[in-house]
Amino acid sequence: MKDTVKELIRNKQYSEFKKMVEYLEEADIADILGELHDEELVQFFRLLPKTIAADTFAFLDVESKKTIITSLATKEAAMIIDDMYADDAADLMEEMPANVIQKILYNTTPETRRDINFLLNYPEDSAGSIMTVEFMDIKNFMTVEDAIKKIKEEAVDKETVDFCYVLDKHRKLLGTVSLKQLLLADNEKMISEIMEENPITVTTHTDQEQVAKEFQKYDVTTMPVVDSENRLVGIITIDDIMDIMQVETTEDIEKMAAIVPTDRPYLKLKLWEIYKSRMPWLLFLMISATFTGKIISSYEGALASYTILTMFIPMIMDTGGNAGGQASVTIIRALSLGEVKFKDTLRVFLKEFSIGIICGLTLAVCNFFKLLWIDHISISFAGIVCLALLVTVILAKIIGAILPILASKIHLDPAVMANPIITTIVDALSLMVYFQIASMILGL
């Protein structure tokens, strides 16, 4: 079906296109439109029936949304914004130029304007900035019958009615009631009798990454957001959390690969933007690698006397970098899941030290026989290489595990202390260990 729609688009069969999209899910239509060039995107978005256009718009990526909004007439754009949930509309407004926002908001309904401005006032990446204000609330003094009647009247404008939030007359959150509980309860029962008290909440200034952890910890699909006085101001739904987790994971992966994070899709990025995201770290790592060169130059005498030592430098450095990278990725993931905290530093140190010894010994023994039987190296040189390998692996495991923990303690993103940084540090240390052991044994 999707391939057929693409063919209709390519052949400019507009009437057939309009008929065909009525049988597609909005998410699939968004996938198709997202593959078009900007001019085609706007052109074919205009062809969508109004009942489909608003829902399809919600599934498009940010860049496609911006292209459509800035290309449509102001009133058309305002109509789309009016049909969006307030949290999604506020997210889009944050990406738009100020002059475009002013024109669009001027033409939206007062209610939409109020909700968007309310959400835009919260700090970026806070619970307040991602919550929706379209939630279903009921009062504690209502009967079940009154509550169901209220839901029927208002549910069409709410993002979800799976849970209703029970408030007192001052809008303070008292508890929650699921739709299932309401349907199974007697009509005459009071809401205060069937509600679940002390619900899990977050505040408007809770960081969005922490909110995601709360969702995972308590296995919920919605979470109320309260202010400092426990008044309910919004809710966060699981679809928003899934988006956040995707963004946070992408950001961590980019940092671990020594790339400045960007929130735009790869194919939408210009060459200059990719260059700017990669060049700073490449430059930093190149400069930091000069320490490795200085270490090698300081042992020129040893290398001149025993040129065979140079043969094993790459192997020792690469093994150390790989060992440190394994430890850093494991600990970074554990930190993000809340499995490891700063207080666990000693336990992590001891565990990685033990792992380092076991892995190092295994590698050293295997390498020792390989050096004797395949490379035909003397026992003394094989011993130097394998001892250096053992110490390097132990140090790499410890450094790879401890640095991310220290980074989190001083409020840096642990993902920064991933492979590139760890490898640079371990490379320098492995050379120092290697040459120091060689100097001691060979009497240089």
Steps between C-alpha positions, in 0.01 A plus 500: 500500500776745591686427176180565304454838668862591420435412137191721493704786643773456240242492216309799645172308513350729762141374509612137531745603771221660707288187474784263581623674817161454663591130538840565659594560861609857571843379617553327161394813312751699705775251405420551131485880522822507701687357198393785270688820422376816674293629206337162440442456873295821529320434172380154597427591859247753364333216310428301816140508622464731803397210722828324420739795469511600869561144623763440231677822594552371855706206366736707283855582614577850626667617178201394288262672742700822481499486120122457486418763762723766344363426150129501581292812531493627858134405555556151359798452730299628795226245428756218515639632828148519645448131417822391672534410866648788696826322590570408136413852386730653763787271390452618141487866603839466668651409163337780299632854433352763735326698223325186373386408852346844554298482178377147566406558864314817402268286284453208739219474753547669840504158668779370275698821552464475877605134514803545274625809683451319831720210388764721338569669832653186650873422472609297199511123564292533818181306577305825462622549144392153382174454689155541347228705665221300332432253781180367656440621854208431734419615853517283809143589600348376173313173463609241248197588287594871497860416411401279204266772375785756517732265311245455221466877465872586502692191386512602134742785582722300735821322403411193709220391732654173617549666837307783659669724756309572818528860624360693791342844465847660502619273213735311728560144387341244732517181294419323175216288367530276194225484243465129581436581868229749405323258268500221761394716797144569613362828364422629850849451639709806574824552310682542833402141586650332192798721414863388537668739743859632496569465126855515365568856382777721363534876532500749215879549532597131510749422221345303213763226525405449865133488397583219256668308782188543717284358220730200473527450875125506569388347167233763429356644178414847633638712781352813660710816521445721806626839613669582832161495677395163357252657258455299180619700199541228235578139417774325306407206278705199394527614136686813612732290716580269208602805295716627785671163547578490129647851511703432816633169364598662169673780687697252713605299195622815326696609806653155535616528140651847566232687303327819616131396531243630253124447501456501122476187279826407326371546143366846590839617627715713273869421450601805704282389793651150498847653482428723804366209702805281440796733464534634860548155652726383216718804555508449877586131471768569240667755728471274804660217302822705483570375853535153352763627258692672779507178703640305204763768432610496865591130462691539174810345657319180595339475157833557327661221701210257469302588187295185552313687776323717239344189346261453797397860568181487286386173657543625859334837427206347311437234764509762776261727309258213437511391866434854621222547247321186621509620861391856419200396289386255769522760778345780292201278432477402868511868601222591258281220638574601859667165573827667606547814707802691632478317834571176308840623376703266724290197404539588131876546547541160666283325243680652200837438663408132533366486145818673381719236664300210353477648150859624510638162606300321231625736230857494631518118507352467150730771369806345670465173308416688181822705533711186559350268239390736220714814537806308630575763764734427790349419838629825654337721235180294510496547877537878466216524248264276696568667834436840341182360347377374838563832677348697211177300502463540879555877482272535197213318671531717811531828310215411264270429794597777742517802267126491402406477870718802583350687205147441629606616846610841367182522289660421164336258260669160558464426129776753433741261677456232239725331246685799348599660833570168673706377205712816496576472873564125489728534196729735691500284813557176308810644334639621832438159658650315203819705481542513878478120527737460206750743658491319834544150354753592231691741724462799264 
